[in-house]
Structures are given as structure tokens and as C-alpha cells.
């Protein structure tokens, strides 16, 4: 797991662990980046099934309730099968765009 910071965005890149291991690590390290928007990059992993992605649902909901964005980046996920509460995009740039839009919405009181 590689952790980078870009302003108020923490970028977590997963290369070797399973998704379940990654979620456990995120939960353990959560206080470290709870005040940042989160981007979880899973592009190095192969095909990802819906059950794996749903593992992120709890931490995503907690993070969103704190008024921060949580975006998963992968082009190997069938987006049509993902719960609406999770945001999954195919590229890191799209993740940044989503965060920018959500920050504008929060600034406007939505």
C-alpha cells in the first residue's frame, strides 16, 4: 500500500494485498487521513468483483458522513453492479474531478 498526499487529498494505491486486507489497513489507519478526501487506486489489481468493492462501503459511508469524498479508481470493476453509495471511476483524473465537484457542492450547502 502506497500513501501519497496532494493538498487535502490522500491517495492510496493498492498493489499487492487483497481488498479485504486493504480495507482492514484503511480502518486501522483511518485517524491519519480522516480529514482528507480519499482516493483508493486499485488499477494494479486484476478483475475486481462486486463483493470485494462492497467491502469499502462502511468506510466510505463513515467518510462521507464527515463531509469528505471517497472515490475508488479502477477500470476493472463493472460499475453497473456497484452500490450507488460507492463512487467508482476509471481514472485518477476523474477521481480528482469528482472531489472538486463534491467540494463545490459542500461549499454551496448541498
PERA-V493009 format. One record per helix or strand of 3 or more residues. SS is the DSSP state (alpha for helix, beta for strand). FROM is the first residue (numbers start at 1). LEN is the number of residues. If there is no record, write none. Layout:
SS,FROM,LEN  SS,FROM,LEN
This chain:
beta,2,5  beta,9,5  alpha,19,15  beta,37,5  alpha,50,5  alpha,57,9  beta,70,4  alpha,79,3  beta,87,3  alpha,92,16
